[in-house]
């Protein structure tokens, strides 16, 4: 428990962006994560955010399953997995809470996945968490987005639940616009080839079906390009090399001004195929204090390897482990917050809990 791994890697700047159409915790997802891990320097810190599913009472379990998958299937790389419970504004688990989001500053890989696209946007847009994610990404961390967050990263996010589950009229919701600073107006649609509806209901195009999706297309600005990502397929975007790569069991569909292009697994194409890509100064869109705090965290990490952990903190961690073992997640969450209040972050790894002193 006292073994706090530290060290700085020298990744490409900014890091990769990986967008899953589905299957992020399946055999196809494992291959993508292996591809990424092979390009990183150990030790590798992976942060998993609960935010997209933060409205669900079991959001800790949803994120925990991702963490467990990565520990089990990437054990050769010995990743350090941290779950960040940045669930909801106005709660002890706010995406604007310094203590909650602190681990993002030292992440090598940042994962956001299942939940609600519009909820993810409402909680992340303009938040300390999102600015910190962007700053760390621009400084080298890879972003891995799946499911709801693939949608939320769009310029205009598809409100899947509101339309498909609640019967709302067709509309688009302003998204996080991840690629806007690069001059790209993109809409990402996972589950592009979904067939859950069988012969009775067309559930392709992320459960919208062909007819409804064509109506939605007509509602988008003319300069918006759509990227459809098949299930069990990932689009890997390398901003530094200015190219994109398709990996998985399906294909990528690009829709540009009604022209369609299909790209199979294994294909690589220039990032300009997504639109008029331009290079930008990433710091221009990040508050300077957040940029500097993320940069400083990379260097401060090296100085914390031999810090003595207080007995009070060790006792709380042991009690939390007992609560986790018995499935008492509410108590475990409360204990995590107590430990944060003292100034320590618990990192749940395959070797047991590890502690990181917060700055």
HUHU-V704883 format. One record per backbone hydrogen bond with DSSP energy under -0.5 kcal/mol. CO is the residue of the C=O (numbers start at 0). NH is the residue of the N-H. If there is no record, write none. Layout:
co = [CO;CO]
nh = [NH;NH]
//
This chain:
co = [0;1;2;15;16;17;17;18;19;20;22;22;25;26;27;28;29;30;31;32;33;35;36;42;43;43;44;44;44;45;46;46;47;49;50;51;52;55;57;57;58;59;60;61;62;63;64;65;66;67;68;69;73;73;73;74;78;79;81;81;82;83;83;84;87;90;92;92;93;94;95;96;97;100;101;102;103;107;108;109;110;111;112;115;116;117;118;119;120;123;126;127;128;129;130;131;132;133;134;135;136;136;136;140;141;142;142;143;144;145;146;146;147;148;150;151;152;153;154;156;156;157;158;159;159;160;160;161;162;170;172;176;178;178;179;181;182;183;184;185;186;187;188;190;190;191;194;196;196;200;202;203;203;204;207;208;209;210;211;212;213;214;215;216;220;224;225;225;226;227;227;228;229;231;232;232;233;233;234;234;235;235;236;236;237;237;241;242;243;244;245;246;249;250;251;251;252;252;253;253;254;255;258;260;262;263;266;268;269;270;271;274;279;280;281;282;286;286;287;288;289;290;291;292;293;294;294;295;295;296;298;299;300;303;304;309;310;311;312;313;314;315;316;317;318;319;320;321;322;323;326;327;328;329;330;331;332;333;334;335;336;337;338;338;339;342;344;344;345;346;346;348;351;353;355]
nh = [354;3;4;142;236;19;144;234;146;190;25;28;29;30;31;32;33;34;35;36;37;38;39;44;45;79;46;107;108;81;48;110;83;52;53;115;55;58;60;61;62;63;64;65;66;67;68;69;70;71;72;73;76;77;78;77;80;45;47;83;84;49;85;86;90;93;86;87;96;128;97;100;101;103;104;105;106;141;46;143;48;145;148;119;120;121;122;123;124;126;130;131;132;133;134;135;136;137;138;140;13;14;139;14;109;17;144;111;19;148;149;150;151;152;153;175;177;176;174;158;172;159;162;163;164;164;165;167;166;158;156;179;181;183;182;277;184;185;224;154;226;189;228;193;205;204;197;199;200;202;206;207;208;207;211;212;213;214;215;216;217;218;218;219;223;186;227;254;188;229;252;191;232;248;20;21;235;246;18;236;237;244;16;238;241;242;270;237;268;235;265;233;264;229;253;262;227;254;255;260;225;258;255;253;251;266;245;243;272;273;274;276;281;283;284;285;289;290;291;292;293;294;295;296;297;297;298;298;299;300;301;302;303;306;3;313;314;315;316;317;318;319;320;321;322;323;324;325;327;326;328;331;332;333;334;335;336;337;338;339;340;341;342;343;342;357;346;355;347;348;353;351;348;346;344]
//
